[in-house]
Amino acid sequence: MARIIAVKNIFGITLWGVLLVMIFAIPFITYDVNKSVEAEFLNQHGDDRATLVYFGFSECDQVCPVALVTFKQLLDSYSQSQLRPAVIFVDIGIESNTRMANQYASSFHQQIIGYHASQEQLTVLSDSFGLNIKQYQGEIMHQGRTYLLRKDTGRWNIVKSFNPTALSLIELTKVI
């Protein structure tokens, strides 16, 4: 009987350990997606070879600037501007506009394009990209995910999705 209890305890502890490792590893995982999306800004500003799309807001002082600095580093790593991927910062702030979004994005790098999504567009984009955006009394909570897209046979496809903790210059250069 004691042996059965000991085996159950070891099994239980092992199961909890595996669960904890999985929970803490999730933010560091990149996701292969291969899902088609449609967005007007992609047709205007996207590059068929590779386009990075980041949903954030210009008042963000934590996650968004870190992502934009990473995009700056990526763009600076290319010696020829025609080989650079397109980088689009989609501002989800209610009080923002495309001029403000573009000004904020380009303050990190001239090649980063700022675009403001209206509330109607944001609803469609949320469904397409699987965004989890909550806006309440001026506070915006979002996942800070970066999407790598490529155009194939006239359609934009999400190839990879990066959580904020998995986004790095090294990871981006591996897939672009």
C-alpha positions in Angstrom: 0.0 0.0 0.0 2.8 2.4 0.9 4.5 1.6 -2.4 1.3 2.5 -4.4 1.1 5.8 -2.5 4.8 6.5 -3.2 4.3 5.8 -6.9 1.2 8.1 -7.0 3.2 10.9 -5.3 6.1 10.6 -7.7 3.6 10.6 -10.7 1.8 13.6 -9.3 5.0 15.6 -8.7 6.3 14.7 -12.2 3.0 15.8 -13.7 3.1 19.1 -11.8 6.7 19.6 -12.9 5.8 19.1 -16.6 2.9 21.4 -16.3 5.0 24.2 -14.7 7.6 23.8 -17.4 5.0 24.1 -20.1 3.4 27.2 -18.5 6.7 29.0 -18.3 7.8 28.0 -21.7 4.7 29.2 -23.6 5.9 32.9 -23.9 9.1 31.8 -25.5 7.5 29.7 -28.3 7.0 31.0 -31.8 4.1 29.6 -33.7 3.9 28.4 -37.3 0.5 29.5 -38.4 0.0 29.5 -42.2 -3.3 31.3 -42.1 -4.6 33.7 -44.8 -5.6 37.2 -43.8 -6.8 40.3 -45.5 -6.1 43.9 -44.5 -6.0 47.0 -46.6 -2.7 48.2 -45.1 -1.0 45.0 -46.3 -1.8 45.7 -49.9 -0.6 49.3 -49.5 2.6 48.8 -47.5 3.4 45.1 -47.5 6.4 43.5 -49.2 5.7 40.2 -51.0 9.0 38.7 -49.7 8.4 39.4 -46.0 6.2 41.7 -43.9 6.3 42.0 -40.2 3.1 43.3 -38.6 2.9 44.4 -34.9 -0.2 45.6 -33.2 0.5 48.1 -30.4 -0.2 51.6 -29.4 1.9 54.8 -29.3 1.3 55.5 -25.6 2.7 52.1 -24.6 5.8 52.4 -22.5 6.7 48.7 -21.9 6.2 46.1 -24.6 5.8 48.2 -27.8 9.1 50.1 -27.6 11.1 46.9 -27.1 9.5 45.4 -30.2 10.1 48.5 -32.2 13.7 48.6 -31.2 14.1 45.0 -32.3 12.6 45.9 -35.7 15.0 48.9 -35.9 17.9 46.5 -35.3 16.6 44.1 -37.9 16.2 46.9 -40.5 19.7 48.3 -39.7 21.2 44.8 -40.2 20.4 44.9 -43.9 23.0 46.6 -46.1 20.6 47.1 -49.0 17.3 48.8 -48.3 15.5 46.9 -51.1 16.1 43.6 -49.3 14.6 44.8 -46.0 11.3 43.3 -45.0 8.4 45.7 -44.6 7.6 46.5 -41.0 4.1 47.8 -40.1 3.2 49.1 -36.7 -0.7 49.0 -36.4 -1.7 51.5 -33.7 -4.8 50.2 -31.9 -5.2 53.3 -29.7 -8.6 54.8 -29.8 -7.4 58.4 -29.6 -4.7 57.9 -32.2 -4.7 58.4 -36.0 -2.5 57.3 -38.9 -0.3 60.4 -38.8 0.4 59.9 -35.0 1.0 56.1 -35.6 3.4 56.8 -38.5 5.2 59.5 -36.5 5.6 57.2 -33.5 6.8 54.2 -35.6 9.2 56.2 -37.7 10.8 57.7 -34.6 12.3 54.2 -34.1 13.3 53.8 -37.8 12.3 55.6 -40.9 11.4 52.4 -42.7 8.8 51.3 -40.0 5.3 52.2 -41.3 2.7 53.4 -38.9 -1.0 52.7 -39.5 -4.0 53.4 -37.3 -6.8 50.9 -37.4 -10.3 52.2 -36.8 -12.6 50.4 -34.4 -14.4 48.7 -37.3 -11.1 47.7 -38.9 -9.8 46.5 -35.5 -12.8 44.2 -35.1 -12.1 42.5 -38.4 -8.3 42.4 -37.8 -8.9 40.9 -34.4 -10.8 38.0 -36.0 -8.3 37.6 -38.8 -5.2 37.7 -36.7 -6.6 36.1 -33.5 -5.9 39.2 -31.5 -6.9 39.5 -27.9 -7.2 43.2 -27.3 -9.0 44.7 -24.4 -9.6 48.5 -24.1 -11.2 49.8 -21.0 -11.2 53.4 -19.7 -8.1 54.4 -21.6 -6.2 51.3 -20.6 -5.2 48.9 -23.5 -4.2 45.3 -22.9 -2.9 43.3 -25.8 -0.6 40.3 -26.4 2.2 42.2 -28.2 2.5 39.6 -30.8 4.4 40.1 -34.0 3.3 38.4 -37.2 5.5 37.4 -40.1 3.5 37.4 -43.4 4.3 36.5 -46.9 2.2 36.9 -50.1 1.5 33.8 -52.0 -0.8 33.6 -55.1 -2.3 37.0 -54.3 -3.1 36.2 -50.6 -1.4 37.3 -47.5 -0.5 34.4 -45.2 0.6 34.5 -41.6 3.7 32.3 -41.6 4.9 32.8 -38.0 3.7 34.5 -34.9 6.1 35.6 -32.1 5.2 36.3 -28.5 7.0 39.3 -27.1 9.5 37.2 -25.1 10.4 35.2 -28.2 10.9 38.2 -30.4 14.6 38.9 -31.0 16.9 39.9 -33.8 18.3 36.4 -33.9 14.8 34.7 -34.2 13.7 37.2 -36.9 16.8 36.8 -39.0 16.3 33.0 -38.9 12.9 33.2 -40.6 13.1 36.2 -42.9 
